[in-house]
Amino acid sequence: MNMFVGRLDTAQKLDSVSLRLVEQKKAISVVGLGYVGAVSLACLSDLGHRVVGTDIDNQKVDSIAWGQSPIHEDRLGELLSKGVAEDLLHATTNLEQAVLETDVTFVSVGTPTSEDGGCDTRAIEAVARGIGEALAKKDGFHIVVLRCSVPPGTTLDIMKPVLEQYSNKVAGKDFGICFNPEFLREGTAIADFHAPPKTVIGVSDQKTADVLAEIYAPVDESPIVTTVEVAELVKYVDNVWHATKVCFANEVGRLCKPMGIDSHAVMDIFVQDTKLNLSPYYLKPGFAFGGSCLPKEVRAVTHLAEKLGVATPLMDSLTPSNEKQIDQAIGMIRETGAKKVAVLGVAFKPGTDDLRESPALELISELQRDGIEVVAYDPAIQPGPHIAQQFEYMRYAAPHLQEVVDGLAGFMKSTPKSAIRDADAIIVTQKLPELRSVLRSKKEEATVVDLVRISAEVPNSSHYIGIGW
């Protein structure tokens, strides 16, 4: 017999709809109730998921079970209390129970620095064993999501084998595995969860990707789905970049103070440029920087700092780091054993004939010293007095390049096809659109050394080498 007679009132309808939505949403267990785990637990319950938090620390478990925050974080206590009151949020010290009662398990345990300076993954291994033992007793496709900051390979090379060993199941077939980095700032973590800068889902199977995308849909409709290893490294790169920004700003402050310049005024203007300063521009692995500005400005600033007696180790490291990139390119070319090399792109960037401190000239100079025959092509360069005059600009910065600049007319070719015709190795230093089709006409055994990623898709060939990919 139908238990409802007539029409439901509005309150009854809402309660019924809410119940169905909760039933449809994945139940989620969160292992590790520290900063990330507690925030994730609270926010996932706020999205309507039934969540179970688990930790070996009785005090954390008891605190969260009563709806109280174990840490100081804006709105965290409010959401935990709300989750408990709505019977959506529970906590236990029983890991197996938490896994058996849920569909997805988020792992947020500590990964402190190990004795050798690396990442201590023992907590991950211990938790993976416990989860694996629970999975052995469970039917259905359960998903395990690692959220800790870890080196690439940890999820698939350390966590997955343990899960498979103790569950006697196969990842991707019997259970899903994912790396899902968090980008939560302490103090604004709740707001960051609900308005994330990005949502990264590193997976090996589509089913897992779909489930994670569904979980995050209320806060991010367009998550970034990628490989597990890329997702792992993104988290490290983000944090190292943030550390770099802090150090850079502090070095600017140290530079400004003895000159009586307001460092905040300088940086307030600096950050308003979102076309170059705060943007994807320049932030792609490739060849070294060069030109009339960057090399000399770096030298000028470090010289100024030295005169002022100010330590700027980050800025001091830029030139040596840039030189290492040139050295790496030269080493890659030497390893090909080429006797004749074609360099495609001589100016410091495409669309200009500016040779001032071009890293391509450094490369050519070193190869010629090795006795390697070098030919080159650059559509913007016509050897002559104008080009020769450019050397005056870098006479003191790079006197060793005069011989290369003077000899340009002797080894420049008028077309890229003529440049690569007999070359044993082809060095791509500029992303020129016409080069993609021209490279098809190279000698079959000639090696392409790509310093700019000429194509988005990396060729799967033994005759292709990328400098950073």
C-alpha positions as a Markdown table, in Angstrom:
| # | Residue | x | y | z |
|---|---|---|---|---|
| 1 | Met | 0.0 | 0.0 | 0.0 |
| 2 | Asn | 1.3 | 3.5 | -0.8 |
| 3 | Met | 2.3 | 5.1 | 2.4 |
| 4 | Phe | 1.6 | 8.6 | 0.9 |
| 5 | Val | -2.0 | 9.6 | 0.2 |
| 6 | Gly | -2.6 | 12.7 | -1.9 |
| 7 | Arg | 0.1 | 15.3 | -2.7 |
| 8 | Leu | 3.2 | 15.9 | -0.7 |
| 9 | Asp | 3.6 | 19.3 | 0.8 |
| 10 | Thr | 6.7 | 21.3 | -0.1 |
| 11 | Ala | 8.7 | 20.3 | 3.0 |
| 12 | Gln | 8.0 | 16.6 | 2.4 |
| 13 | Lys | 9.0 | 17.0 | -1.3 |
| 14 | Leu | 12.3 | 18.6 | -0.3 |
| 15 | Asp | 13.1 | 16.0 | 2.3 |
| 16 | Ser | 12.4 | 13.2 | -0.2 |
| 17 | Val | 14.5 | 14.9 | -2.9 |
| 18 | Ser | 17.4 | 15.5 | -0.4 |
| 19 | Leu | 17.3 | 11.8 | 0.7 |
| 20 | Arg | 17.5 | 10.6 | -2.9 |
| 21 | Leu | 20.4 | 13.0 | -3.7 |
| 22 | Val | 22.3 | 11.7 | -0.7 |
| 23 | Glu | 21.7 | 8.1 | -1.7 |
| 24 | Gln | 22.9 | 8.9 | -5.2 |
| 25 | Lys | 26.1 | 10.6 | -4.1 |
| 26 | Lys | 29.1 | 8.4 | -3.5 |
| 27 | Ala | 29.9 | 7.6 | 0.2 |
| 28 | Ile | 33.5 | 8.7 | 0.9 |
| 29 | Ser | 36.0 | 7.7 | 3.6 |
| 30 | Val | 38.8 | 10.1 | 4.4 |
| 31 | Val | 42.0 | 8.5 | 5.9 |
| 32 | Gly | 44.1 | 10.9 | 7.9 |
| 33 | Leu | 42.3 | 13.7 | 9.8 |
| 34 | Gly | 45.0 | 16.3 | 9.8 |
| 35 | Tyr | 44.7 | 19.7 | 8.0 |
| 36 | Val | 43.8 | 18.4 | 4.5 |
| 37 | Gly | 41.8 | 15.4 | 5.7 |
| 38 | Ala | 39.6 | 17.4 | 8.1 |
| 39 | Val | 38.9 | 20.1 | 5.6 |
| 40 | Ser | 38.1 | 17.5 | 2.9 |
| 41 | Leu | 35.8 | 15.6 | 5.2 |
| 42 | Ala | 33.9 | 18.8 | 6.2 |
| 43 | Cys | 33.5 | 20.1 | 2.7 |
| 44 | Leu | 32.5 | 16.8 | 1.1 |
| 45 | Ser | 29.8 | 16.4 | 3.7 |
| 46 | Asp | 28.7 | 20.0 | 2.9 |
| 47 | Leu | 28.3 | 18.9 | -0.7 |
| 48 | Gly | 25.9 | 16.2 | 0.5 |
| 49 | His | 28.1 | 13.2 | 0.6 |
| 50 | Arg | 28.0 | 10.7 | 3.5 |
| 51 | Val | 31.5 | 10.7 | 4.8 |
| 52 | Val | 33.5 | 8.7 | 7.3 |
| 53 | Gly | 36.8 | 10.0 | 8.7 |
| 54 | Thr | 39.4 | 7.7 | 10.1 |
| 55 | Asp | 42.6 | 8.2 | 11.9 |
| 56 | Ile | 44.8 | 6.4 | 14.4 |
| 57 | Asp | 44.7 | 9.4 | 16.7 |
| 58 | Asn | 41.8 | 8.9 | 19.1 |
| 59 | Gln | 41.7 | 12.6 | 20.1 |
| 60 | Lys | 41.2 | 13.7 | 16.4 |
| 61 | Val | 38.5 | 11.1 | 15.9 |
| 62 | Asp | 36.6 | 12.0 | 19.0 |
| 63 | Ser | 36.8 | 15.7 | 18.3 |
| 64 | Ile | 35.5 | 15.3 | 14.7 |
| 65 | Ala | 32.8 | 12.8 | 15.9 |
| 66 | Trp | 31.4 | 15.6 | 18.1 |
| 67 | Gly | 31.6 | 18.1 | 15.3 |
| 68 | Gln | 34.5 | 20.0 | 16.7 |
| 69 | Ser | 37.5 | 21.1 | 14.6 |
| 70 | Pro | 40.9 | 19.6 | 15.6 |
| 71 | Ile | 42.7 | 22.6 | 14.1 |
| 72 | His | 42.1 | 26.3 | 13.8 |
| 73 | Glu | 40.6 | 27.0 | 10.3 |
| 74 | Asp | 37.9 | 29.4 | 9.3 |
| 75 | Arg | 34.5 | 27.8 | 9.1 |
| 76 | Leu | 35.8 | 24.3 | 9.6 |
| 77 | Gly | 34.1 | 23.8 | 13.0 |
| 78 | Glu | 30.9 | 25.1 | 11.5 |
| 79 | Leu | 30.9 | 22.6 | 8.6 |
| 80 | Leu | 31.9 | 19.7 | 10.8 |
| 81 | Ser | 29.1 | 20.4 | 13.3 |
| 82 | Lys | 26.7 | 20.8 | 10.4 |
| 83 | Gly | 27.7 | 17.4 | 8.9 |
| 84 | Val | 27.3 | 15.6 | 12.3 |
| 85 | Ala | 23.9 | 17.3 | 12.9 |
| 86 | Glu | 22.7 | 16.1 | 9.5 |
| 87 | Asp | 24.0 | 12.6 | 10.1 |
| 88 | Leu | 26.3 | 12.8 | 7.1 |
| 89 | Leu | 29.6 | 12.9 | 8.9 |
| 90 | His | 31.1 | 10.2 | 11.1 |
| 91 | Ala | 34.5 | 9.4 | 12.5 |
| 92 | Thr | 36.2 | 6.1 | 13.6 |
| 93 | Thr | 39.6 | 4.6 | 14.3 |
| 94 | Asn | 38.6 | 1.5 | 12.4 |
| 95 | Leu | 40.1 | 1.9 | 8.9 |
| 96 | Glu | 38.5 | -1.4 | 7.6 |
| 97 | Gln | 35.0 | -0.3 | 8.7 |
| 98 | Ala | 35.5 | 3.1 | 7.0 |
| 99 | Val | 36.5 | 1.5 | 3.7 |
| 100 | Leu | 33.7 | -1.2 | 3.8 |
| 101 | Glu | 31.0 | 1.4 | 4.4 |
| 102 | Thr | 32.1 | 3.7 | 1.5 |
| 103 | Asp | 32.6 | 3.8 | -2.3 |
| 104 | Val | 35.6 | 6.1 | -2.5 |
| 105 | Thr | 38.6 | 6.5 | -0.1 |
| 106 | Phe | 40.6 | 9.7 | 0.1 |
| 107 | Val | 44.1 | 9.3 | 1.6 |
| 108 | Ser | 45.6 | 12.3 | 3.3 |
| 109 | Val | 48.3 | 11.0 | 5.6 |
| 110 | Gly | 51.6 | 12.7 | 6.5 |
| 111 | Thr | 54.6 | 12.6 | 4.1 |
| 112 | Pro | 57.4 | 14.2 | 6.1 |
| 113 | Thr | 61.0 | 14.6 | 5.0 |
| 114 | Ser | 62.9 | 11.4 | 5.4 |
| 115 | Glu | 66.4 | 11.1 | 6.8 |
| 116 | Asp | 68.0 | 11.4 | 3.3 |
| 117 | Gly | 66.0 | 14.5 | 2.5 |
| 118 | Gly | 63.4 | 12.7 | 0.4 |
| 119 | Cys | 59.8 | 11.9 | 1.0 |
| 120 | Asp | 58.9 | 9.5 | 3.8 |
| 121 | Thr | 56.1 | 7.2 | 2.4 |
| 122 | Arg | 55.8 | 4.8 | 5.2 |
| 123 | Ala | 52.4 | 6.1 | 6.3 |
| 124 | Ile | 51.1 | 5.7 | 2.8 |
| 125 | Glu | 52.4 | 2.1 | 2.7 |
| 126 | Ala | 50.8 | 1.3 | 6.0 |
| 127 | Val | 47.4 | 2.8 | 5.0 |
| 128 | Ala | 47.6 | 1.1 | 1.6 |
| 129 | Arg | 48.0 | -2.3 | 3.4 |
| 130 | Gly | 44.9 | -1.6 | 5.6 |
| 131 | Ile | 42.8 | -0.5 | 2.6 |
| 132 | Gly | 43.9 | -3.5 | 0.6 |
| 133 | Glu | 42.9 | -5.9 | 3.4 |
| 134 | Ala | 39.5 | -4.2 | 3.5 |
| 135 | Leu | 39.1 | -4.4 | -0.3 |
| 136 | Ala | 39.7 | -8.1 | -0.1 |
| 137 | Lys | 36.4 | -8.4 | 1.8 |
| 138 | Lys | 34.5 | -6.1 | -0.5 |
| 139 | Asp | 32.6 | -6.5 | -3.7 |
| 140 | Gly | 32.1 | -3.7 | -6.2 |
| 141 | Phe | 34.5 | -1.1 | -7.7 |
| 142 | His | 36.1 | 0.9 | -4.9 |
| 143 | Ile | 38.3 | 3.9 | -5.7 |
| 144 | Val | 41.4 | 4.9 | -3.7 |
| 145 | Val | 42.5 | 8.5 | -4.0 |
| 146 | Leu | 45.9 | 9.7 | -2.8 |
| 147 | Arg | 46.0 | 13.4 | -1.9 |
| 148 | Cys | 49.4 | 13.7 | -0.2 |
| 149 | Ser | 52.3 | 15.6 | -1.7 |
| 150 | Val | 54.5 | 12.8 | -3.1 |
| 151 | Pro | 57.3 | 12.3 | -5.7 |
| 152 | Pro | 56.1 | 11.1 | -9.1 |
| 153 | Gly | 55.8 | 7.3 | -9.1 |
| 154 | Thr | 54.5 | 7.0 | -5.5 |
| 155 | Thr | 50.9 | 6.3 | -6.4 |
| 156 | Leu | 51.6 | 3.6 | -9.0 |
| 157 | Asp | 54.9 | 2.2 | -7.9 |
| 158 | Ile | 54.5 | 2.2 | -4.1 |
| 159 | Met | 50.8 | 2.5 | -3.2 |
| 160 | Lys | 49.3 | 0.4 | -6.0 |
| 161 | Pro | 51.4 | -2.8 | -5.5 |
| 162 | Val | 50.6 | -2.8 | -1.8 |
| 163 | Leu | 46.8 | -2.4 | -2.5 |
| 164 | Glu | 47.0 | -5.2 | -5.1 |
| 165 | Gln | 49.0 | -7.5 | -2.8 |
| 166 | Tyr | 46.7 | -7.3 | 0.2 |
| 167 | Ser | 43.4 | -7.1 | -1.8 |
| 168 | Asn | 44.4 | -9.8 | -4.3 |
| 169 | Lys | 42.7 | -7.5 | -6.8 |
| 170 | Val | 43.9 | -5.6 | -9.9 |
| 171 | Ala | 44.0 | -1.8 | -10.2 |
| 172 | Gly | 41.9 | -0.5 | -13.0 |
| 173 | Lys | 39.9 | -3.6 | -13.2 |
| 174 | Asp | 38.7 | -4.5 | -9.7 |
| 175 | Phe | 39.3 | -1.1 | -8.1 |
| 176 | Gly | 40.3 | 2.4 | -9.2 |
| 177 | Ile | 43.4 | 4.4 | -8.2 |
| 178 | Cys | 43.8 | 8.1 | -8.5 |
| 179 | Phe | 46.1 | 11.0 | -7.5 |
| 180 | Asn | 44.2 | 14.1 | -6.7 |
| 181 | Pro | 46.4 | 16.9 | -5.4 |
| 182 | Glu | 44.9 | 19.6 | -3.1 |
| 183 | Phe | 45.5 | 23.3 | -3.5 |
| 184 | Leu | 44.2 | 24.5 | -0.2 |
| 185 | Arg | 45.7 | 27.5 | 1.6 |
| 186 | Glu | 45.7 | 27.4 | 5.3 |
| 187 | Gly | 43.3 | 30.1 | 6.6 |
| 188 | Thr | 41.2 | 30.1 | 3.5 |
| 189 | Ala | 40.9 | 26.3 | 2.9 |
| 190 | Ile | 37.1 | 26.1 | 3.0 |
| 191 | Ala | 36.8 | 28.9 | 0.4 |
| 192 | Asp | 39.5 | 27.3 | -1.7 |
| 193 | Phe | 37.7 | 23.9 | -1.7 |
| 194 | His | 34.5 | 25.5 | -2.9 |
| 195 | Ala | 36.2 | 27.7 | -5.5 |
| 196 | Pro | 39.4 | 25.8 | -6.5 |
| 197 | Pro | 42.1 | 27.4 | -8.7 |
| 198 | Lys | 42.0 | 24.1 | -10.6 |
| 199 | Thr | 41.0 | 20.5 | -10.0 |
| 200 | Val | 43.5 | 17.9 | -11.1 |
| 201 | Ile | 42.5 | 14.3 | -11.5 |
| 202 | Gly | 45.4 | 11.9 | -12.2 |
| 203 | Val | 44.1 | 8.5 | -13.3 |
| 204 | Ser | 44.8 | 5.3 | -15.3 |
| 205 | Asp | 41.2 | 4.4 | -16.1 |
| 206 | Gln | 38.1 | 6.2 | -17.3 |
| 207 | Lys | 35.7 | 4.9 | -14.7 |
| 208 | Thr | 37.7 | 6.4 | -11.9 |
| 209 | Ala | 38.0 | 9.7 | -13.8 |
| 210 | Asp | 34.2 | 9.9 | -14.2 |
| 211 | Val | 33.5 | 9.2 | -10.5 |
| 212 | Leu | 36.0 | 11.9 | -9.4 |
| 213 | Ala | 34.6 | 14.4 | -11.9 |
| 214 | Glu | 31.1 | 13.7 | -10.6 |
| 215 | Ile | 32.3 | 14.3 | -7.0 |
| 216 | Tyr | 33.9 | 17.7 | -7.9 |
| 217 | Ala | 31.1 | 18.8 | -10.3 |
| 218 | Pro | 29.4 | 21.1 | -7.8 |
| 219 | Val | 32.6 | 23.1 | -7.3 |
| 220 | Asp | 34.4 | 22.7 | -10.7 |
| 221 | Glu | 32.6 | 21.6 | -13.8 |
| 222 | Ser | 35.8 | 21.4 | -15.9 |
| 223 | Pro | 38.4 | 19.3 | -14.0 |
| 224 | Ile | 41.7 | 18.6 | -15.6 |
| 225 | Val | 42.1 | 14.9 | -16.2 |
| 226 | Thr | 45.7 | 13.7 | -16.8 |
| 227 | Thr | 48.1 | 10.9 | -16.0 |
| 228 | Val | 48.9 | 10.0 | -12.4 |
| 229 | Glu | 52.5 | 11.0 | -12.8 |
| 230 | Val | 51.7 | 14.5 | -14.2 |
| 231 | Ala | 49.2 | 15.1 | -11.4 |
| 232 | Glu | 51.9 | 14.1 | -8.8 |
| 233 | Leu | 54.5 | 16.5 | -10.2 |
| 234 | Val | 52.0 | 19.4 | -10.6 |
| 235 | Lys | 51.7 | 19.6 | -6.8 |
| 236 | Tyr | 55.4 | 19.8 | -6.3 |
| 237 | Val | 55.9 | 22.3 | -9.1 |
| 238 | Asp | 53.1 | 24.5 | -7.7 |
| 239 | Asn | 54.7 | 24.7 | -4.3 |
| 240 | Val | 58.2 | 25.2 | -5.5 |
| 241 | Trp | 56.9 | 28.0 | -7.7 |
| 242 | His | 55.2 | 29.6 | -4.7 |
| 243 | Ala | 58.5 | 29.4 | -2.8 |
| 244 | Thr | 60.3 | 30.9 | -5.7 |
| 245 | Lys | 57.8 | 33.9 | -5.7 |
| 246 | Val | 58.3 | 34.4 | -2.0 |
| 247 | Cys | 62.1 | 34.4 | -2.4 |
| 248 | Phe | 62.0 | 36.7 | -5.4 |
| 249 | Ala | 59.8 | 39.2 | -3.7 |
| 250 | Asn | 62.0 | 39.2 | -0.6 |
| 251 | Glu | 65.1 | 39.7 | -2.8 |
| 252 | Val | 63.4 | 42.7 | -4.4 |
| 253 | Gly | 62.7 | 44.0 | -0.9 |
| 254 | Arg | 66.4 | 43.6 | 0.2 |
| 255 | Leu | 67.5 | 45.3 | -3.0 |
| 256 | Cys | 65.0 | 48.3 | -2.5 |
| 257 | Lys | 65.7 | 49.0 | 1.1 |
| 258 | Pro | 69.2 | 50.4 | 1.0 |
| 259 | Met | 68.2 | 52.6 | -1.9 |
| 260 | Gly | 65.2 | 54.0 | -0.1 |
| 261 | Ile | 62.8 | 52.6 | -2.7 |
| 262 | Asp | 59.4 | 51.4 | -1.6 |
| 263 | Ser | 59.5 | 47.7 | -2.4 |
| 264 | His | 55.7 | 47.3 | -2.1 |
| 265 | Ala | 55.1 | 50.1 | -4.6 |
| 266 | Val | 57.5 | 48.3 | -7.0 |
| 267 | Met | 55.8 | 45.0 | -6.6 |
| 268 | Asp | 52.3 | 46.4 | -6.7 |
| 269 | Ile | 53.0 | 47.7 | -10.2 |
| 270 | Phe | 54.8 | 44.5 | -11.1 |
| 271 | Val | 51.8 | 42.2 | -10.4 |
| 272 | Gln | 49.5 | 44.4 | -12.5 |
| 273 | Asp | 51.1 | 43.0 | -15.6 |
| 274 | Thr | 49.2 | 39.8 | -16.3 |
| 275 | Lys | 50.3 | 39.6 | -19.9 |
| 276 | Leu | 53.9 | 38.8 | -19.1 |
| 277 | Asn | 54.7 | 38.9 | -15.4 |
| 278 | Leu | 51.8 | 36.8 | -14.0 |
| 279 | Ser | 50.8 | 34.6 | -17.0 |
| 280 | Pro | 51.7 | 31.4 | -18.8 |
| 281 | Tyr | 54.2 | 33.4 | -20.9 |
| 282 | Tyr | 57.8 | 32.2 | -20.5 |
| 283 | Leu | 56.6 | 29.3 | -18.3 |
| 284 | Lys | 57.3 | 26.5 | -20.8 |
| 285 | Pro | 60.4 | 24.3 | -20.8 |
| 286 | Gly | 62.6 | 25.0 | -23.8 |
| 287 | Phe | 65.9 | 26.6 | -24.7 |
| 288 | Ala | 67.8 | 29.3 | -22.8 |
| 289 | Phe | 66.9 | 33.0 | -22.6 |
| 290 | Gly | 68.9 | 35.6 | -24.6 |
| 291 | Gly | 68.4 | 38.9 | -26.4 |
| 292 | Ser | 69.2 | 42.5 | -25.6 |
| 293 | Cys | 67.3 | 42.7 | -22.3 |
| 294 | Leu | 67.2 | 39.7 | -20.1 |
| 295 | Pro | 70.9 | 38.7 | -19.9 |
| 296 | Lys | 72.2 | 42.2 | -19.3 |
| 297 | Glu | 69.4 | 43.2 | -16.9 |
| 298 | Val | 70.1 | 40.1 | -14.8 |
| 299 | Arg | 73.8 | 41.0 | -14.7 |
| 300 | Ala | 73.0 | 44.6 | -13.9 |
| 301 | Val | 70.8 | 43.8 | -11.0 |
| 302 | Thr | 73.2 | 41.2 | -9.5 |
| 303 | His | 76.0 | 43.8 | -9.9 |
| 304 | Leu | 73.9 | 46.4 | -8.2 |
| 305 | Ala | 73.1 | 44.0 | -5.3 |
| 306 | Glu | 76.8 | 43.3 | -4.9 |
| 307 | Lys | 77.6 | 47.0 | -4.7 |
| 308 | Leu | 74.9 | 47.5 | -2.1 |
| 309 | Gly | 76.1 | 44.5 | -0.1 |
| 310 | Val | 72.8 | 42.7 | -0.5 |
| 311 | Ala | 72.5 | 38.9 | -0.8 |
| 312 | Thr | 70.3 | 37.9 | -3.8 |
| 313 | Pro | 71.1 | 34.1 | -4.3 |
| 314 | Leu | 68.0 | 33.5 | -6.4 |
| 315 | Met | 68.8 | 36.2 | -8.9 |
| 316 | Asp | 72.5 | 35.3 | -8.8 |
| 317 | Ser | 71.5 | 31.7 | -9.8 |
| 318 | Leu | 69.6 | 32.8 | -13.0 |
| 319 | Thr | 72.7 | 33.1 | -15.3 |
| 320 | Pro | 74.3 | 29.9 | -14.2 |
| 321 | Ser | 70.9 | 28.1 | -14.6 |
| 322 | Asn | 70.6 | 29.5 | -18.1 |
| 323 | Glu | 74.1 | 28.4 | -19.0 |
| 324 | Lys | 73.2 | 24.9 | -17.8 |
| 325 | Gln | 70.4 | 24.8 | -20.4 |
| 326 | Ile | 72.8 | 25.6 | -23.2 |
| 327 | Asp | 75.3 | 23.0 | -21.8 |
| 328 | Gln | 72.5 | 20.4 | -21.8 |
| 329 | Ala | 71.7 | 21.2 | -25.5 |
| 330 | Ile | 75.3 | 20.9 | -26.5 |
| 331 | Gly | 75.7 | 17.6 | -24.6 |
| 332 | Met | 72.6 | 16.2 | -26.4 |
| 333 | Ile | 74.1 | 17.2 | -29.8 |
| 334 | Arg | 77.5 | 15.6 | -29.0 |
| 335 | Glu | 75.8 | 12.4 | -28.0 |
| 336 | Thr | 74.4 | 12.1 | -31.6 |
| 337 | Gly | 77.9 | 11.8 | -32.9 |
| 338 | Ala | 77.0 | 14.2 | -35.7 |
| 339 | Lys | 79.8 | 15.5 | -38.0 |
| 340 | Lys | 77.5 | 18.0 | -39.7 |
| 341 | Val | 74.8 | 19.9 | -37.8 |
| 342 | Ala | 72.0 | 22.2 | -39.1 |
| 343 | Val | 70.8 | 24.9 | -36.7 |
| 344 | Leu | 67.3 | 26.1 | -37.5 |
| 345 | Gly | 67.0 | 29.5 | -35.8 |
| 346 | Val | 69.9 | 31.8 | -35.0 |
| 347 | Ala | 68.3 | 34.9 | -33.5 |
| 348 | Phe | 67.4 | 34.7 | -29.8 |
| 349 | Lys | 63.7 | 34.3 | -30.8 |
| 350 | Pro | 61.6 | 34.0 | -34.0 |
| 351 | Gly | 60.5 | 37.1 | -35.9 |
| 352 | Thr | 63.6 | 39.2 | -35.2 |
| 353 | Asp | 67.1 | 39.5 | -36.5 |
| 354 | Asp | 68.4 | 40.3 | -33.1 |
| 355 | Leu | 71.5 | 38.2 | -32.4 |
| 356 | Arg | 72.5 | 39.9 | -29.2 |
| 357 | Glu | 73.4 | 37.2 | -26.7 |
| 358 | Ser | 71.4 | 34.6 | -28.6 |
| 359 | Pro | 71.9 | 31.2 | -27.0 |
| 360 | Ala | 72.0 | 29.7 | -30.5 |
| 361 | Leu | 75.3 | 31.5 | -31.1 |
| 362 | Glu | 76.8 | 30.0 | -27.9 |
| 363 | Leu | 75.7 | 26.6 | -29.2 |
| 364 | Ile | 77.2 | 27.2 | -32.6 |
| 365 | Ser | 80.4 | 28.5 | -31.1 |
| 366 | Glu | 80.9 | 25.4 | -29.0 |
| 367 | Leu | 80.1 | 23.0 | -31.8 |
| 368 | Gln | 82.6 | 24.7 | -34.1 |
| 369 | Arg | 85.3 | 24.4 | -31.4 |
| 370 | Asp | 84.5 | 20.7 | -31.4 |
| 371 | Gly | 85.3 | 20.6 | -35.1 |
| 372 | Ile | 81.7 | 19.9 | -36.1 |
| 373 | Glu | 80.6 | 21.5 | -39.4 |
| 374 | Val | 77.7 | 23.9 | -38.7 |
| 375 | Val | 75.2 | 25.3 | -41.2 |
| 376 | Ala | 72.2 | 27.4 | -40.2 |
| 377 | Tyr | 68.9 | 28.9 | -41.3 |
| 378 | Asp | 66.9 | 31.9 | -40.0 |
| 379 | Pro | 64.3 | 33.6 | -42.2 |
| 380 | Ala | 64.9 | 37.0 | -40.4 |
| 381 | Ile | 68.7 | 37.2 | -40.7 |
| 382 | Gln | 70.6 | 38.6 | -43.7 |
| 383 | Pro | 74.3 | 38.7 | -42.9 |
| 384 | Gly | 75.8 | 42.2 | -43.4 |
| 385 | Pro | 76.9 | 45.4 | -41.7 |
| 386 | His | 73.7 | 45.6 | -39.6 |
| 387 | Ile | 74.3 | 42.2 | -38.1 |
| 388 | Ala | 78.0 | 42.8 | -37.6 |
| 389 | Gln | 77.2 | 46.0 | -35.6 |
| 390 | Gln | 75.2 | 44.0 | -33.1 |
| 391 | Phe | 78.4 | 42.5 | -31.8 |
| 392 | Glu | 79.4 | 45.9 | -30.4 |
| 393 | Tyr | 76.5 | 45.6 | -28.0 |
| 394 | Met | 77.7 | 42.4 | -26.5 |
| 395 | Arg | 81.5 | 43.0 | -26.9 |
| 396 | Tyr | 82.1 | 42.8 | -23.1 |
| 397 | Ala | 79.4 | 40.2 | -22.3 |
| 398 | Ala | 80.3 | 37.7 | -24.9 |
| 399 | Pro | 83.6 | 38.5 | -26.7 |
| 400 | His | 84.1 | 34.8 | -27.6 |
| 401 | Leu | 81.2 | 35.1 | -30.1 |
| 402 | Gln | 82.8 | 37.5 | -32.4 |
| 403 | Glu | 84.2 | 34.8 | -34.6 |
| 404 | Val | 80.8 | 33.2 | -35.0 |
| 405 | Val | 79.1 | 36.5 | -35.9 |
| 406 | Asp | 81.8 | 37.4 | -38.4 |
| 407 | Gly | 81.5 | 34.0 | -40.1 |
| 408 | Leu | 77.7 | 34.0 | -40.4 |
| 409 | Ala | 77.7 | 34.7 | -44.1 |
| 410 | Gly | 79.8 | 31.6 | -44.7 |
| 411 | Phe | 77.4 | 29.1 | -43.1 |
| 412 | Met | 73.9 | 30.6 | -43.3 |
| 413 | Lys | 71.6 | 28.9 | -45.9 |
| 414 | Ser | 68.7 | 30.6 | -47.7 |
| 415 | Thr | 66.2 | 27.9 | -47.1 |
| 416 | Pro | 65.6 | 25.3 | -44.3 |
| 417 | Lys | 65.6 | 22.5 | -46.8 |
| 418 | Ser | 69.0 | 23.4 | -48.1 |
| 419 | Ala | 70.3 | 23.6 | -44.5 |
| 420 | Ile | 69.2 | 20.2 | -43.4 |
| 421 | Arg | 70.0 | 18.4 | -46.7 |
| 422 | Asp | 73.1 | 16.6 | -45.6 |
| 423 | Ala | 73.0 | 17.2 | -41.9 |
| 424 | Asp | 73.5 | 14.4 | -39.4 |
| 425 | Ala | 71.7 | 16.3 | -36.7 |
| 426 | Ile | 69.1 | 19.1 | -36.9 |
| 427 | Ile | 68.9 | 21.5 | -34.0 |
| 428 | Val | 65.6 | 23.3 | -33.7 |
| 429 | Thr | 66.0 | 26.5 | -31.7 |
| 430 | Gln | 62.9 | 28.4 | -32.9 |
| 431 | Lys | 59.3 | 27.4 | -33.3 |
| 432 | Leu | 58.9 | 28.2 | -37.0 |
| 433 | Pro | 55.7 | 26.8 | -38.5 |
| 434 | Glu | 57.4 | 25.9 | -41.9 |
| 435 | Leu | 59.8 | 23.6 | -40.1 |
| 436 | Arg | 57.3 | 20.8 | -39.4 |
| 437 | Ser | 56.9 | 20.0 | -43.1 |
| 438 | Val | 60.6 | 20.6 | -43.9 |
| 439 | Leu | 61.8 | 18.1 | -41.3 |
| 440 | Arg | 60.1 | 15.3 | -43.3 |
| 441 | Ser | 62.7 | 15.7 | -46.0 |
| 442 | Lys | 65.7 | 15.1 | -43.7 |
| 443 | Lys | 68.0 | 12.2 | -44.1 |
| 444 | Glu | 66.3 | 9.2 | -42.6 |
| 445 | Glu | 69.1 | 8.6 | -40.0 |
| 446 | Ala | 69.5 | 12.3 | -39.1 |
| 447 | Thr | 68.5 | 13.1 | -35.5 |
| 448 | Val | 66.3 | 16.0 | -34.6 |
| 449 | Val | 67.3 | 17.8 | -31.4 |
| 450 | Asp | 64.3 | 19.8 | -30.4 |
| 451 | Leu | 64.9 | 22.7 | -28.1 |
| 452 | Val | 61.4 | 24.4 | -28.4 |
| 453 | Arg | 58.9 | 21.5 | -28.8 |
| 454 | Ile | 58.2 | 22.1 | -32.4 |
| 455 | Ser | 55.0 | 20.0 | -32.2 |
| 456 | Ala | 52.6 | 19.5 | -29.3 |
| 457 | Glu | 52.8 | 15.7 | -29.8 |
| 458 | Val | 56.3 | 14.3 | -29.2 |
| 459 | Pro | 57.4 | 12.0 | -32.0 |
| 460 | Asn | 58.0 | 8.4 | -30.9 |
| 461 | Ser | 61.3 | 8.0 | -32.8 |
| 462 | Ser | 64.8 | 7.0 | -31.9 |
| 463 | His | 65.9 | 9.9 | -34.2 |
| 464 | Tyr | 64.2 | 12.6 | -32.1 |
| 465 | Ile | 65.4 | 14.1 | -28.8 |
| 466 | Gly | 63.6 | 16.8 | -26.8 |
| 467 | Ile | 65.5 | 19.0 | -24.3 |
| 468 | Gly | 62.9 | 18.8 | -21.6 |
| 469 | Trp | 60.4 | 16.2 | -22.7 |
